[in-house]
């Protein structure tokens, strides 16, 4: 019954949160919430009925009405209608006379405020928090005490009365054992290994698309051993077709990526049944699940592939102030609302999981650092004719450090092997000697790999270079720990980059 109650509170919180009550208006619990039916996501939960705690659809909402009554008193609201419980539930607000029972649709909680108020209903893994906010602080209310109600006896439960069947019972009980749902996105090898290790036989795995079936290594998750596999294939395929028709850089592309993440999150959320008590969530889905209340009443971990959006914006904005000519620094953006939603969700997360050093450093004791999976490959030999040739993993865009690489190449007369799309314009590398990349063996004949990124998610090519014995120059933003073969330089510092390259090629 407890798992069902939490589900009902989760649904009700989504409906009631941010409700605005104008001055003089009467707030009605049932008018605002509506009928707690199964079609709206309500399930059998614990309800006090005729002296017994039994299962009933929408059961558990009295915990919300109790809290709402208490906060309405503290906000100096006029109580229009309130009913005490007929029996006492040990440890509840009823023993202090601060309870307000509700029953659809004839037992209601109603109150009126003399000033505008906004209701906040927030559900965490452990607490239900109900608040009323006003535009200005009002007069502090004196302590309110209606006096304890007079009780004849405490309520019974199915466990205490030993009845195996009763007319008060309704519906099947929610499985209270609890299970975990893994809501994932890209199949980073580090995350795939983590999920395969942590997942249990009765857990749920939600993947954007069956990568093995469609030959997409980017989404090849280990699905064996999971009880339920959920996909959002239609959303992913629709997104892929739309992105192919877009420019490779710009706000429209970023918006399309966020919209697709929202569709996938919505699809996965429909499968989150009440017995799902824990979640492991991909960062891209996090703000949408938080906004829609699906993380309320659940413990959750986050698989993080990049810095928080607010930190990314801060870094790009700082670089844009120094170099306003680098127009693409303003392309990689999300809305201010999404930034706030992600920040709130990350603050509530129990654990942050990532192989990225900079990301995990932001979260201290809550961080779980995974080891980067380095590819195994033999050392690469450099041909005599390839002197002063460096590779830039790319793509050629400002946030990856292409301007600093270009400046260093011009000063030191370097030959550059650019990888990835050229997003800064066809003539960006003018004045620089270029060499064509061999995608199958791009490290061949390269003396150095350089990635002075401002933000970087997955430094796969840097890991490949280190494994092959090719020196690497990168920034801390690339997420790698100091190690042999790696030189760390400050982001956005072309002079430091030039000095480091010159020293390694000398």
N, C-alpha and C positions, 0 to 999 in steps of 0.2 A: 504493500500500500504506500510505503514511503516513496518508492521510485515513481509510482503513478502521481503522487502528490507533487513531486518536483516537476514532472512533465506539465501538469496543469498550471503550476506557478510560472513555468517558463512561457507557456502560451499566453497567459494573462498578462505577464510583464510586457510582452511585445505589444499587446493591445493598449495597455494603460500608460505605458511610459511616454512622457512628454505631453500628456493631456493638459490643456490650458483651461483653467476655470476663471471666467470673467467675474468681476465684482458683482455680487448680488445673485449670481447663478447658483442653483442647487446641483451639487454633484450627486449622482445616483450610481451606486456600484453596478447594478445590473443594466441600467440604461447605457452606461459607458462600455461595459464589457460585453454585453449580449449573452445569448444562451450558450452555456458551456457544453455543446454537443460534440459528438465524436467526429463529425464532418469537419470541424474546425481544429482538430488535433487534440481535444481533451480526451482523457482516458480514465478508467476506474482508479480512484485514489481514496485516501482515508477520509471518512466523513463520520461525524457524530450524529447518529440517528436513533431516537428513542432509547437513549442511554447506552448504546453500543457503538464502538468504532468499527464501521463496516466499509466495504468497497462501494463506491458510487461514482458515476461519471462526473468529472469535475471536482471530485473530492479533494480537499486540501486547500481550497480557496479561502477558507476562514482564516488561515494564517496571514493571508494578504489583507483581508478585511479588518482583522485585529490590528495589524500594524497601521493601516490607513486611519482607523478610528483614533488610535493613540496619537498619531502625528497631527490629525485634524484638531484634536484638543490642544496640543501644544502650539498650534498656529492660530488659536483663538477663533476657530470656526464655530458657527452655530450648528449644533447637532439637530437635524430635523427628524431623523429616524435612526434608531439603534436598538438592537435586541441582544440580550445576553444569552449565552449558551445555557441549556437546561441542566447540563451536567459538567463537572470539571474534568478537564484533561490535565493530569499531573504535569507541572512544569510550564503550562501555557499561560497566556495573558489573563485567562479567566480568573485565576486565583488572586489577581490584583484588581479585578473589576475593570480591566482595560480591554475587554474583548467585545467583538461585534460579530455575531453569527449572521450568515447569509444563506438563503436557499432560493433557488430559482423557482418561480419568479415572484414570490409573495413575501419573502423576508429579505429586506433590503437594508443597506447602510446609505444614509443621505446626510449631507451637510452643506452649509452655505458659508461663503466667505465674504467679508466686506471689502476685500481688495483682490486684485488679480493674483492668481497663483498658478504655478506650473508643477505638475506631479511628476516625480521621477520614481520609477520602480526598477531596481537593479538586482539581478540575481547572480551571485557568484557560486563557486563550488561549495561554499560553506554557509553563506548568509543570504538573507533576503533583506534588502534595504529599501525603505520607503521614505521619501522626502517630499516636502512641499516648499517651493521656492517663490519668494515675492521679489518685486522690483526694488523695494526698500525694506530694511529691517523694521519690524513693528515693535510695539511695546512687549516686553518680555512677559510671558504669562506666569502667574504664580503656580506653584505645584498643584496639580489637580488630582483629586482622589475622590472617587465616588464611593469608596468603601468596598471591601470585599463582598462578593455575593454570598448569599447563604446557600450552602450546598447540602443536599440530603445524602448524597453519595457520589463517588467518582464513577467515571464511565467504565464500561466493560469493553473487552476486545474478544475476538474469536479465540485468542490464546488463553484468556482468563476464564471464560465461561464454558470452554470445552465443548461447544456445540459444533458439530460437523456439518450441519445443514440448517439454514435459517431463511425465513422469508425476506430478511433485510439484505441478504447478499445480492449483488448485481455484477455480472460480468466476470471475466477471468482475471486473475491477479497478474500483474506485470512481473516478469522474471526479475527478481531482486538481486541475482548474483552479479549483475553488471557485466558489461563487455566494452571493448575498445573499438572505435572506428578510426581507421587511418585514411584521411582525406588528403591525397597526394597530387602532385603535378608532375614535373619533370623527374625522370628516374636517374638522379645523380647516383653513381655507384655507391657513394658513402651512405646515402639515405636508403637505397635499396637493401644494403647489407643490414642497416640498423632495423628497418621494418621487418625484414625476414627473421632477424634474431629476436625481436621483442614481441612479435605477433603470436597470438594463441589460436588454437584450433577454432574457437567459437567467435573470433573477432571478425570484423568487416573491413575489407579493403576497397576503397573507392578510387578508381583511376580514371583519368580523362579519356583514355582510349586504349584498346588492347594492342599494345605495341608489337607484341609477338605475332599477332594475326595479320597486321597491316605492314609489317616490316619496318617499324619505326623504333629504332633503338632508343630514341629520346624518351619513349614511354614504355620501355620493357621492364616492368616490375615483376618480382618473383611472386606469383599468385598462388603457388602450391601451399596447401595447409590452411587457407582461410575458408571459413564457413560460407561467407557471402562475398561475391565480387560484383561491384557496381561500376558501370561505365557511363560516361557522358559523351559518347562518340559523336552524336549528331552535333553537339555544340562545338567540339574541337574541329570537326571537318568543315563546318560552316565558317569558323574563324580562319582556318587555313586558306580557304578559297577567297575570303574577303581580303586577307593580308596580301595575297599574291597580286591583287589588283591595285595595291597602294604603293606609294613611294616608300623606299627603303628607310627613310628617316623622316621624322616630323611628329607633331602632336597627334595627328590623325592615327598614325600607327600605334602610338602609345595608348590612345583612347580605345582602339580596337582590342588591344591586349587586355586592358582592364575590363572591358565589357565582356570579353570571353571568359575571364576569370569569374566574373559575377554570375554568368550563366551556369558555369560548372558548379560553383558554390551552391546555387539554388537547387540544381539537380541533386547534388549529394545530400543537401539538408532534408529533402523529402524522405530520405531513407533512414534518418536518425530517429529510431524508435526510443521509447522511454528507458528501455534497459541499457541503452548506450550511455554509460556514465562517464567515460573518458574518451578524449579525442586526441589524435596526433594530426596536426593541420599544416598543410603547405602554406608558406607565407603569403603567396598570391591570393589565396582564398580567405585569409584571416579577416580583413576588414569587413567583408560582406557577411560572413557568418556572425561576427560580433554585432554589426548593425541590426541584423534581423533577429537577434536574441537567441541564436542556437547554441551559443557557448554558455549561456546562463545555467547555473545548477550543475555544471560539468567541470571536471578538471581537464585541462588541456595542455599539450605541448606543441611547440611550433618548430617546423623544419624550415630554417632560414637560409635563403640563397643569396640575399643581398642585405646591405645595411637598411635600417628603417628608412622609409620614404622621407621623413623629415630631415634626417641626417644627409641623405643624398641631395635633397634640395639645397640644404645649407652649403654643402661643399661646392655644388655647381654654381650657386649664386655668388659665392665668394670668388670663384675663378672668373665668372662673367664680369664682375666689377673690375678685375685687373685686366681682363682681355675682352672688351666688348665686341671686338671684331670676330670672336669665335661664336657665331650665331647658334650653332647646334647645341651649345650648353643649355639653352632654354627649351629644347625640344623634349627632354626626358623628364616629364612632369606628370603628377597626379593632382587631383583637386585637393583643396585645403580640407574638405570634409573627410576624404579618404585618409589623408595624413593623420588627422585627429583620431579617426576610428582605429587605424593600425596602432597608433601609439597607446591608446586605451587598452586594446586587446593584448599588446605585448606586455603592458604593465600588469595585467591580470594572469598572464600565462605562468604555469608552474615551472616550466623548463624551456630553455631555448637551445635547439640542437643545430649544430653546423660544424663543418670542417674549416670554415673561414676564421682566421685568427682575429681579425679586427672585429668581426661580428660578436664572437663569444666574449671578447674583452669588454664589450659594452654592458654585459649582463651579469658579470661577477659570478656569485655562487650559484645563480640559476642556470648558468650555461653548461651545456654538455658538449665538449669538444671532440669531434670525430677526427680521425686521421685521414688526410688526403690519400686517395688510392693512386699511387704513382704507377704509370705504365712501365712495363718491363721491355727494354729494347737495348740492343748492343750500342756501344759507343760509336759516335759518328766521326768519320775522318774528314778533315778539311783539305780540299785540293789546293795545290800551290797557286793556282790562278784566282783564288777566291779571297785574296787579302783585303781586309777592311770592308768585309761584307757583313751586314747585320740583318736580322729578321725582325720585323715589327708585326706581332700577332694580330693587331687590328681588332675590329675594323677601323678604317681611317675616319675617325670622328674625334672631336675635341676631348670628350670625357675619357678616352683611352690614351691620351697623351701624344697624339700625332703631331701637334704643333711643336712640342719640345723635341721630338725625334727629328722633324724636318730641320729645325734650327741647328741641332748637333750635326746632322749629316752635311749641311752646307758648310759649317765651320771646319769640319774634319775631313771633308771630301770622302764621305762614306758611300758605299753602294748599299741600297736598301731593298730588301725583299718584303714588300707589303702583302699581308694576308687579309682576307676578308673584303667586304665591300668598301668602295671609296665613296664616302658620304659627304665629304667636304668640297666636292666639285672636281671636275675632270682635270683641271690644271693645278691641283693642290701641290703635287710633287715637282712642280717646275723648278729647275735649278738643282735637282737631286738625281744622281745616277740610280736607275732602278734595274732590278733583275726580276725575271719572271719566276713565280713560285711554282714548285713542283709539289702539288698537293699530296702525292703518295709518299714523298720523301723530302719534305720542305726543309728539314734540318741539314741536308747534305750541302756541303760547301759554305755553310754559315759559320762565322767565327763567334757570333754573339747574338743573343735574343734580348730585345729591349721592349719593355712594357711599362712606361711611366704613367700608369692610369690614375685618374682622380677617383673613379669608382670602378670596381671589377668584381664580377660574381664568381666565375669558375675559371681559374687559371690553368686550364688543361694543357695548353701548349707550353706554358712555362714548366709544368711538371714533366712533360715529355722531353723538353730540352735538358733539364737537370738530370733526368734518368739517362740521357744519351751522352752526358758529359760535356754539354755545351754550356758555357757560362751564361748567366741570366742577370740582367739589371731590371729591377722592378721597384714599385713603391709598396708601402705597407698596405695600401688599399687592395693589393692583389691577394691578401689573405694568407701569405706564406710565412712560416717561422724562419728566422735566420738559420742558415745551413750552408755547408760547403757548396760553392758554385753559384751562390746567390748574393748579389749586391743590392742593398736597399738604398734608394735615393728619395728625397722629398718630392711629393707631388707638385707639379707646376713649376719646378725649378730647372730651367733649361741649362743654366750654368753648371749646376751640380751633376746633371746628366751628362753633359759634354765632358766634364772632367773625369767621370767614372768610365765612360767609353774610351777615352784617350788612354787612360791608365791600363785598362784591360787589353787593348789592342797594341800597346807599345811592345 
